[in-house]
Amino acid sequence: MTIEPARDVRRVTAEERAWFVSGALLILACLATAVSVMRQWAACGVSPTSQDCLALQQTMNMLPIQADTLALRVSWAAQLAALGLTLATCAWIAFLLLHPLARGTKIFGAAVAVPLVIMSLGGWFGVWSVEGWVGYGGAWIILGTISEFVAIGFLVYASMSRQAVNLTTMQRLVILIFGVTAFGTMHQSAEFILLAFFDQEGQGVPRYLGLGTAVTLGLTGAAVIWLTLRARKKPHRHEVSILG
């Protein structure tokens, strides 16, 4: 029987805790976002041709899934949307705090967290100040794009630096990053285009925009947890850096 050093055991335990917590937070973000979207689009479920539904399609803003006018907002829909965005951000922050990454990698990871935190604050700002949030709509779009590009830069650094993470960690990092940036502009635009293909009317924002975000959050969270459980069957000390 192989006995692993206590330090290695503690490290593996810390790594698993980081993955499990971040995955669980993404799943919670999925639930909050899904309920928010279904509540906000409830008017279209009753009558797709109703005045409220048509107005919602013309005023819905993609980030962070909140109606642009107070009159069209359904109770708790905006709050749950902001909560989903916040939970996704917390998933990344929790991962950075719990996982024993190298110092340089953690510093770059903190840079990824900055635009995500600002986006989360923007989401809550939109809950309490609809006009102010709409007025800064262009800034939220730019910020969402920045968050995704910084996240991509982090992945490159994590794989190419002197203290590059191993292949197993890198696989889960890619999935986690894809989940925590689900509210980013490129994600939202891809969902917009995909749903537009199934929108026969093709007027304004496709109905139920935001469900794709919820699905992304749920799948990535579940995948992170599943891969972590699967990794338990493999000896950690034989893992190699992604560089070989």
Phi, psi and omega in degrees: 000133181272128179253118181275145177302148182302324180297319179294321180297316179297322180295315180297319179297318179296319179298313181298318179300319180298315181293316181296316181295313180296320178296318179296320179295323177295322178293319176297321176298323177299313182297315180298317181293318181297314179296320178301312182296315182295322178292317183295324183264014182301326181298325180284336177290325179286312181208102181301340182259007181292160181296321180296320180294315180296320179294322180296321179294335181270343185243351183296133176257139185290338184231120356255064178061062177224141177293147185278351178232145183296327183296331183267356182280133177269148182306129176071357180295313181293319180297319180291326177296315178295323178295319178299317178297319180293319179295322177297320177294318179297330178299320179287318180296317179298320178299315181296322182287326187267330185276134180281060178286162175296154184302314181298321179293321179294322179296316178294322177297325177295326177296325177294325184290333185301303179295330178294319178295318179297320177298319179297316177298322177297323178299315178289328174299322178291335178292319187262343180222087185298312183295319179295321180294317178295323181297331179259022182307317180297323180294321179295322180295315179297317181296321178298322178291318179300317182301322181287320180291322177295322178296320177296318177300322178298316180298320178296315180297316182297333182265340187245352182285172180297328179255048183300142179288159180286170187297319180297316178296320181297320179299316180288328178298317179300315180293316180297314179299319179298326180284313185290341177259021183298337179269006179291162186296319181293321176298311183296321179294320178297319178294319179302312181295317181296313180292331180297331178296331182261002179263101185294328181286323176063034180245121178070211181281134178300143179297145179065026172300128183121336177295327177296323177297316179297316179297319178300314179299314182294315182293317181292320177297315179295322181295319179299315180294317181296316179294327178291318176296320180295324182293341180297335182278351183251142178291120184296328186288349179266359178289146182240162176295155178296341178278352177110000000 
